[in-house]
Amino acid sequence: MTAFLDSCASSDNGTPDITGQEGQDASSEADSAQEQQAAPEEQTSDSSGRILVAYFSASGNTEGIAQAIADELGADVFFIEPTDPYTEEDLGYNNSDSRTSRERDDPNRSIELERIVPDGFDSYDTVFLGYPIWWGNASWVMDNFVSGNDFTGKTVIPFCTSGSSPIGSSAEDLAAMAGTGEWLEGRRFGAGAGKRALLREKCGKARKA
């Protein structure tokens, strides 16, 4: 499973920063305002796959990676959904009064989620955990999800998307916040990787090489 992420990450090298906004989960022309707020249908089935892809996506890029992983591995999907969804204006990286800018500067921020614990969470052995990078950090939408779940006995594989920022210490910070689970090295994907069809094509070629 980690080899799968490695192949996708290596095939994503050289993806241009199409926004020029350091640290934001970059959006492309293909990412509409409707896509920003629309969560994919959650695969609940009977949780028998024992692999879960849990993610938050603000502009569609992380969602594309998450769905590609789930499709390839036959994993279940859980969308980490804020009770108050983020709009395009909320994500204004260069606007000091945007929602994310104000939250960034608030040491007491806490993003309420529609649901913290996925159905059948105890039955999963492996959790892929996806998020956008905001100002060099994992989106703080992840905080309540990570701190509110018990990852004991689980292997956690982080992945992130960004316009140009590296994954940095974001995965280690989330692991420290969780305090449980075996956290593997995270992988970062570039701004254009959220286009699902393109990503699946790249990963398929990498796996066959």
NUMI-519883 format. One record per residue (C-alpha): x, z, y; residue number from 0. Coordinates in nm, 4 decimals, padded with zeros to 6 digits, always signed. Each point is the difference from the previous one (the first is absolute). Example, Ala and Ser with C-alpha at 12.3 -4.5 7.8 and 13.67 -1.06 7.14 Angstrom:
atom c1:+01.2300 | c3:+00.7800 | c2:-00.4500 | k:0;
atom c1:+00.1370 | c3:-00.0660 | c2:+00.3440 | k:1;
***
This chain:
atom c1:+00.0000 | c3:+00.0000 | c2:+00.0000 | k:0;
atom c1:+00.2822 | c3:+00.0725 | c2:+00.2404 | k:1;
atom c1:+00.1562 | c3:-00.3326 | c2:-00.0999 | k:2;
atom c1:-00.3220 | c3:-00.1672 | c2:+00.1117 | k:3;
atom c1:+00.0291 | c3:+00.1555 | c2:+00.3450 | k:4;
atom c1:+00.3679 | c3:-00.0902 | c2:+00.0136 | k:5;
atom c1:-00.0759 | c3:-00.3643 | c2:-00.0699 | k:6;
atom c1:-00.2711 | c3:-00.0110 | c2:+00.2626 | k:7;
atom c1:+00.2180 | c3:+00.1727 | c2:+00.2576 | k:8;
atom c1:+00.2920 | c3:-00.2329 | c2:-00.0633 | k:9;
atom c1:-00.2223 | c3:-00.3056 | c2:+00.0283 | k:10;
atom c1:-00.1308 | c3:+00.1346 | c2:+00.3307 | k:11;
atom c1:+00.3443 | c3:+00.0128 | c2:+00.1641 | k:12;
atom c1:+00.0192 | c3:-00.2010 | c2:+00.3176 | k:13;
atom c1:-00.3662 | c3:+00.0360 | c2:+00.0941 | k:14;
atom c1:-00.0047 | c3:-00.0320 | c2:+00.3788 | k:15;
atom c1:-00.1293 | c3:+00.2719 | c2:+00.2279 | k:16;
atom c1:-00.2982 | c3:-00.1893 | c2:+00.1392 | k:17;
atom c1:-00.1031 | c3:+00.2705 | c2:+00.2431 | k:18;
atom c1:+00.3227 | c3:+00.1320 | c2:+00.1460 | k:19;
atom c1:-00.1576 | c3:+00.3463 | c2:-00.0177 | k:20;
atom c1:+00.2405 | c3:+00.2414 | c2:-00.1604 | k:21;
atom c1:-00.1638 | c3:+00.2384 | c2:-00.2410 | k:22;
atom c1:-00.3545 | c3:-00.1389 | c2:+00.0038 | k:23;
atom c1:-00.1841 | c3:-00.1394 | c2:-00.3048 | k:24;
atom c1:+00.0163 | c3:-00.3543 | c2:+00.1345 | k:25;
atom c1:-00.3045 | c3:-00.2276 | c2:-00.0091 | k:26;
atom c1:-00.0062 | c3:-00.3767 | c2:-00.0279 | k:27;
atom c1:-00.2492 | c3:-00.2603 | c2:+00.1160 | k:28;
atom c1:-00.1557 | c3:+00.0168 | c2:-00.3444 | k:29;
atom c1:-00.0774 | c3:+00.3709 | c2:+00.0407 | k:30;
atom c1:-00.3328 | c3:+00.0155 | c2:+00.1814 | k:31;
atom c1:-00.1579 | c3:+00.3048 | c2:+00.1602 | k:32;
atom c1:-00.2465 | c3:+00.0081 | c2:-00.2882 | k:33;
atom c1:+00.2814 | c3:+00.0156 | c2:-00.2544 | k:34;
atom c1:+00.1522 | c3:+00.2938 | c2:+00.1855 | k:35;
atom c1:-00.3034 | c3:+00.2181 | c2:-00.0697 | k:36;
atom c1:-00.1168 | c3:-00.1406 | c2:-00.3339 | k:37;
atom c1:+00.1168 | c3:+00.1883 | c2:-00.3080 | k:38;
atom c1:+00.0215 | c3:-00.1888 | c2:-00.3302 | k:39;
atom c1:-00.2358 | c3:+00.0920 | c2:-00.2773 | k:40;
atom c1:+00.1427 | c3:+00.2999 | c2:-00.1777 | k:41;
atom c1:+00.0712 | c3:-00.0403 | c2:-00.3700 | k:42;
atom c1:-00.1190 | c3:+00.3153 | c2:-00.1644 | k:43;
atom c1:-00.0768 | c3:-00.1167 | c2:-00.3570 | k:44;
atom c1:+00.1009 | c3:+00.2812 | c2:-00.2356 | k:45;
atom c1:+00.3495 | c3:+00.0606 | c2:+00.1436 | k:46;
atom c1:+00.1381 | c3:-00.0976 | c2:-00.3389 | k:47;
atom c1:+00.2774 | c3:-00.2135 | c2:+00.1496 | k:48;
atom c1:+00.1899 | c3:+00.3168 | c2:+00.0988 | k:49;
atom c1:+00.1437 | c3:-00.1844 | c2:+00.3005 | k:50;
atom c1:-00.1463 | c3:+00.0455 | c2:+00.3483 | k:51;
atom c1:+00.0810 | c3:-00.1876 | c2:+00.3189 | k:52;
atom c1:-00.0967 | c3:+00.2230 | c2:+00.2926 | k:53;
atom c1:+00.0528 | c3:-00.1375 | c2:+00.3479 | k:54;
atom c1:-00.0939 | c3:-00.0037 | c2:+00.3659 | k:55;
atom c1:-00.0009 | c3:-00.3285 | c2:+00.1907 | k:56;
atom c1:-00.0772 | c3:-00.0496 | c2:+00.3683 | k:57;
atom c1:+00.0403 | c3:-00.3757 | c2:+00.0408 | k:58;
atom c1:-00.0052 | c3:-00.1399 | c2:-00.3514 | k:59;
atom c1:+00.3697 | c3:-00.0200 | c2:-00.0871 | k:60;
atom c1:+00.0211 | c3:+00.3118 | c2:-00.2161 | k:61;
atom c1:-00.3311 | c3:-00.0942 | c2:-00.1592 | k:62;
atom c1:+00.1465 | c3:-00.3321 | c2:-00.1101 | k:63;
atom c1:+00.2954 | c3:+00.1682 | c2:-00.1692 | k:64;
atom c1:-00.2250 | c3:+00.2596 | c2:-00.1634 | k:65;
atom c1:-00.2352 | c3:-00.2596 | c2:-00.1440 | k:66;
atom c1:+00.2871 | c3:-00.2112 | c2:-00.1301 | k:67;
atom c1:+00.1477 | c3:+00.3007 | c2:-00.1817 | k:68;
atom c1:-00.3388 | c3:+00.0973 | c2:-00.1419 | k:69;
atom c1:-00.0714 | c3:-00.3545 | c2:-00.1176 | k:70;
atom c1:+00.3386 | c3:-00.0333 | c2:-00.1668 | k:71;
atom c1:-00.0055 | c3:+00.3371 | c2:-00.1758 | k:72;
atom c1:-00.3724 | c3:+00.0350 | c2:-00.0660 | k:73;
atom c1:-00.0044 | c3:+00.3164 | c2:+00.2100 | k:74;
atom c1:-00.2902 | c3:+00.1739 | c2:+00.1677 | k:75;
atom c1:-00.0197 | c3:+00.0015 | c2:+00.3804 | k:76;
atom c1:-00.0807 | c3:+00.2771 | c2:+00.2452 | k:77;
atom c1:-00.0278 | c3:-00.0724 | c2:+00.3718 | k:78;
atom c1:+00.1028 | c3:+00.2975 | c2:+00.2144 | k:79;
atom c1:-00.2772 | c3:-00.0319 | c2:+00.2554 | k:80;
atom c1:-00.0073 | c3:+00.1831 | c2:+00.3332 | k:81;
atom c1:-00.3421 | c3:+00.1342 | c2:+00.0939 | k:82;
atom c1:+00.0536 | c3:-00.1645 | c2:+00.3379 | k:83;
atom c1:+00.1420 | c3:-00.3482 | c2:-00.0759 | k:84;
atom c1:+00.2725 | c3:-00.1449 | c2:+00.2207 | k:85;
atom c1:-00.0858 | c3:-00.2940 | c2:+00.2238 | k:86;
atom c1:+00.2388 | c3:-00.2627 | c2:+00.1318 | k:87;
atom c1:+00.0059 | c3:+00.1820 | c2:+00.3335 | k:88;
atom c1:+00.0831 | c3:+00.3285 | c2:-00.1744 | k:89;
atom c1:+00.3161 | c3:-00.1614 | c2:-00.1369 | k:90;
atom c1:+00.1337 | c3:-00.0971 | c2:+00.3428 | k:91;
atom c1:+00.3695 | c3:+00.0672 | c2:-00.0472 | k:92;
atom c1:+00.0934 | c3:-00.0669 | c2:+00.3616 | k:93;
atom c1:-00.2976 | c3:+00.1867 | c2:+00.1469 | k:94;
atom c1:+00.0921 | c3:+00.3628 | c2:+00.0626 | k:95;
atom c1:-00.3702 | c3:+00.0897 | c2:+00.0086 | k:96;
atom c1:-00.0940 | c3:-00.1651 | c2:-00.3306 | k:97;
atom c1:-00.1295 | c3:+00.2193 | c2:-00.2792 | k:98;
atom c1:+00.3132 | c3:-00.0297 | c2:-00.2100 | k:99;
atom c1:+00.2234 | c3:+00.0699 | c2:+00.3009 | k:100;
atom c1:-00.1925 | c3:+00.3165 | c2:+00.0800 | k:101;
atom c1:-00.0005 | c3:+00.1094 | c2:-00.3640 | k:102;
atom c1:+00.3734 | c3:-00.0621 | c2:-00.0234 | k:103;
atom c1:+00.0594 | c3:+00.2493 | c2:+00.2807 | k:104;
atom c1:-00.2418 | c3:+00.2615 | c2:-00.1374 | k:105;
atom c1:+00.1816 | c3:+00.2534 | c2:-00.2226 | k:106;
atom c1:-00.3372 | c3:+00.1326 | c2:-00.1207 | k:107;
atom c1:-00.1469 | c3:-00.3332 | c2:-00.1026 | k:108;
atom c1:-00.2027 | c3:-00.0076 | c2:-00.3197 | k:109;
atom c1:-00.1757 | c3:-00.3180 | c2:-00.1093 | k:110;
atom c1:-00.3224 | c3:+00.0715 | c2:-00.1845 | k:111;
atom c1:-00.0510 | c3:-00.2127 | c2:-00.3113 | k:112;
atom c1:-00.3175 | c3:-00.1137 | c2:-00.1694 | k:113;
atom c1:+00.1422 | c3:+00.1281 | c2:-00.3279 | k:114;
atom c1:+00.3329 | c3:+00.1600 | c2:-00.0844 | k:115;
atom c1:+00.0010 | c3:+00.0281 | c2:-00.3803 | k:116;
atom c1:-00.0683 | c3:-00.3251 | c2:-00.1918 | k:117;
atom c1:-00.2327 | c3:+00.0103 | c2:-00.2980 | k:118;
atom c1:+00.1878 | c3:+00.0857 | c2:-00.3181 | k:119;
atom c1:+00.3234 | c3:+00.0645 | c2:+00.1872 | k:120;
atom c1:+00.1254 | c3:+00.2388 | c2:-00.2688 | k:121;
atom c1:-00.0015 | c3:-00.2803 | c2:-00.2584 | k:122;
atom c1:+00.2500 | c3:-00.2232 | c2:+00.1796 | k:123;
atom c1:+00.3649 | c3:+00.0106 | c2:-00.0987 | k:124;
atom c1:+00.1258 | c3:-00.2397 | c2:+00.2693 | k:125;
atom c1:-00.1074 | c3:-00.0266 | c2:+00.3621 | k:126;
atom c1:+00.1100 | c3:-00.2814 | c2:+00.2300 | k:127;
atom c1:-00.0356 | c3:+00.1311 | c2:+00.3544 | k:128;
atom c1:-00.0215 | c3:-00.2509 | c2:+00.2850 | k:129;
atom c1:-00.0017 | c3:+00.0391 | c2:+00.3767 | k:130;
atom c1:+00.1016 | c3:-00.1679 | c2:+00.3276 | k:131;
atom c1:+00.2967 | c3:+00.1219 | c2:+00.2005 | k:132;
atom c1:-00.0996 | c3:+00.1323 | c2:+00.3429 | k:133;
atom c1:+00.2812 | c3:+00.0758 | c2:+00.2429 | k:134;
atom c1:+00.2498 | c3:+00.0316 | c2:-00.2837 | k:135;
atom c1:-00.2178 | c3:+00.2370 | c2:-00.2034 | k:136;
atom c1:-00.2638 | c3:-00.0290 | c2:-00.2688 | k:137;
atom c1:-00.3408 | c3:-00.0327 | c2:+00.1600 | k:138;
atom c1:-00.1298 | c3:+00.3537 | c2:+00.0435 | k:139;
atom c1:-00.3256 | c3:-00.1085 | c2:-00.1616 | k:140;
atom c1:+00.1927 | c3:+00.0732 | c2:-00.3197 | k:141;
atom c1:+00.0625 | c3:+00.3663 | c2:+00.0805 | k:142;
atom c1:-00.3272 | c3:+00.1523 | c2:-00.1203 | k:143;
atom c1:-00.0043 | c3:-00.2201 | c2:-00.3092 | k:144;
atom c1:+00.3505 | c3:+00.0941 | c2:-00.1048 | k:145;
atom c1:-00.0325 | c3:+00.3706 | c2:+00.0766 | k:146;
atom c1:-00.3482 | c3:+00.0175 | c2:-00.1524 | k:147;
atom c1:+00.0882 | c3:-00.1345 | c2:-00.3451 | k:148;
atom c1:+00.1964 | c3:+00.1469 | c2:-00.2891 | k:149;
atom c1:+00.2605 | c3:-00.2504 | c2:-00.1229 | k:150;
atom c1:+00.1349 | c3:+00.2253 | c2:-00.2738 | k:151;
atom c1:+00.0987 | c3:-00.2080 | c2:-00.3035 | k:152;
atom c1:-00.0431 | c3:-00.3266 | c2:+00.1884 | k:153;
atom c1:+00.2529 | c3:-00.2657 | c2:+00.0949 | k:154;
atom c1:-00.0554 | c3:-00.1029 | c2:+00.3615 | k:155;
atom c1:+00.1274 | c3:-00.3382 | c2:+00.1212 | k:156;
atom c1:-00.0263 | c3:-00.0407 | c2:+00.3785 | k:157;
atom c1:-00.0182 | c3:-00.3345 | c2:+00.1793 | k:158;
atom c1:-00.0475 | c3:-00.0794 | c2:+00.3656 | k:159;
atom c1:-00.0474 | c3:-00.2881 | c2:+00.2432 | k:160;
atom c1:+00.1401 | c3:-00.0421 | c2:+00.3499 | k:161;
atom c1:+00.0825 | c3:-00.2582 | c2:+00.2613 | k:162;
atom c1:+00.3689 | c3:+00.0830 | c2:-00.0007 | k:163;
atom c1:+00.0523 | c3:+00.3719 | c2:-00.0644 | k:164;
atom c1:+00.1663 | c3:+00.1025 | c2:-00.3294 | k:165;
atom c1:-00.1668 | c3:+00.2434 | c2:-00.2346 | k:166;
atom c1:+00.2449 | c3:+00.2628 | c2:+00.1272 | k:167;
atom c1:-00.0776 | c3:+00.3543 | c2:-00.1080 | k:168;
atom c1:-00.3760 | c3:-00.0571 | c2:-00.0142 | k:169;
atom c1:-00.0239 | c3:+00.0232 | c2:-00.3790 | k:170;
atom c1:+00.2181 | c3:+00.3105 | c2:-00.0118 | k:171;
atom c1:-00.2117 | c3:+00.1602 | c2:+00.2714 | k:172;
atom c1:-00.3186 | c3:-00.0644 | c2:-00.1957 | k:173;
atom c1:+00.1614 | c3:+00.1359 | c2:-00.3175 | k:174;
atom c1:+00.0944 | c3:+00.3185 | c2:+00.1843 | k:175;
atom c1:-00.3547 | c3:+00.0279 | c2:+00.1325 | k:176;
atom c1:-00.1432 | c3:-00.0417 | c2:-00.3501 | k:177;
atom c1:+00.2407 | c3:+00.2438 | c2:-00.1635 | k:178;
atom c1:-00.0883 | c3:-00.1270 | c2:-00.3472 | k:179;
atom c1:+00.0591 | c3:-00.3115 | c2:-00.2087 | k:180;
atom c1:+00.3007 | c3:-00.2156 | c2:-00.0787 | k:181;
atom c1:+00.0452 | c3:-00.2268 | c2:+00.3010 | k:182;
atom c1:+00.2003 | c3:-00.3163 | c2:-00.0481 | k:183;
atom c1:+00.1783 | c3:-00.2005 | c2:+00.2670 | k:184;
atom c1:-00.2422 | c3:-00.1808 | c2:+00.2289 | k:185;
atom c1:-00.0158 | c3:-00.3725 | c2:+00.0858 | k:186;
atom c1:-00.0713 | c3:-00.1664 | c2:+00.3340 | k:187;
atom c1:-00.1784 | c3:-00.3346 | c2:+00.0495 | k:188;
atom c1:+00.0015 | c3:-00.2135 | c2:+00.3119 | k:189;
atom c1:-00.2718 | c3:-00.0987 | c2:+00.2415 | k:190;
atom c1:-00.1168 | c3:-00.3155 | c2:-00.1758 | k:191;
atom c1:-00.0198 | c3:+00.1504 | c2:-00.3469 | k:192;
atom c1:-00.3620 | c3:+00.1034 | c2:+00.0380 | k:193;
atom c1:-00.1187 | c3:-00.3509 | c2:-00.0798 | k:194;
atom c1:-00.1042 | c3:+00.0651 | c2:-00.3554 | k:195;
atom c1:+00.0278 | c3:-00.3488 | c2:-00.1432 | k:196;
atom c1:+00.3485 | c3:-00.0488 | c2:+00.1407 | k:197;
atom c1:+00.1204 | c3:+00.3333 | c2:-00.1312 | k:198;
atom c1:-00.1348 | c3:-00.0604 | c2:-00.3498 | k:199;
atom c1:+00.1689 | c3:-00.3387 | c2:-00.0067 | k:200;
atom c1:+00.3336 | c3:+00.1507 | c2:+00.1050 | k:201;
atom c1:-00.0225 | c3:+00.2816 | c2:-00.2524 | k:202;
atom c1:-00.0944 | c3:-00.2395 | c2:-00.2789 | k:203;
atom c1:+00.3028 | c3:-00.2163 | c2:+00.0697 | k:204;
atom c1:+00.2297 | c3:+00.3028 | c2:+00.0170 | k:205;
atom c1:-00.1242 | c3:+00.1358 | c2:-00.3322 | k:206;
atom c1:+00.0533 | c3:-00.3349 | c2:-00.1725 | k:207;
atom c1:+00.3532 | c3:-00.0456 | c2:+00.1368 | k:208;
***
